[in-house]
Amino acid sequence: MTPTAVFISGTGTNLQALIDHWRSGNAAYDLKLVVSNIAGVAGLQKAQAAGLKTQVLSHKDFADKESFDRVLDQTLREQGIELVALAGFMRLLSPWFVRTWAGKLVNIHPSLLPAFTGLQTHQKAIDYGVRYSGCSVIFVDEGVDSGAIIEQAVVPVLPDDTAQTLAARILVEEHRIFPLALDEVARGRVALLAGRVVRKTI
Ligand code: GRF
């Protein structure tokens, strides 16, 4: 199993989905560490309840993005981590970190990329008037939500949706596809090659 860390900043429902799949005994990733850049968030309690090692690294304690990311990198190496899942981690990582972990850094985003990158994705989808939105699991690159797509799920946008109701419907699919996509990467069945996803069919 691939030693894996999860980075969070908040509630951690995606973290919980990763924990549940890992605990089922069918996962190819082995959860070793949860890092939060914010102290006291609910996701840290979920990690601790699962018996996972946790670490709070506040970006506010560092002079700049890269010095924060260097400590993150050092922490991962000390724990023998080979794969990192960003599960609601609300910080952009430096180009240096992203390059260092290319192909091993996976993020979940609540839209059908390349549509609606960045924040307030659900409101953007409603305002645009799309009939379908969804979620995407990607390899992180140096852009904002621009990495190669590993997996996606489609969710209808209903006439009376608010950002909250749409987010809740999409979150169900996030929890379904994130563990499966992370598994595919951990098994080496999906890899990043020259900025594109390569899938092994056997
Ligand atoms: C999710 O919608 C994720 O796609 C986005 O932030 C939200 C985090 O939710 N990046 P949670 O902390 O996993 O509950």
Boltz pocket constraint, residues with backbone or C-beta under 6 A from the ligand:
constraints:
  - pocket:
      binder: B
      contacts: [[A, 10], [A, 11], [A, 12], [A, 13], [A, 14], [A, 15], [A, 43], [A, 87], [A, 88], [A, 89], [A, 108], [A, 109], [A, 110], [A, 171], [A, 174]]
      max_distance: 6.0
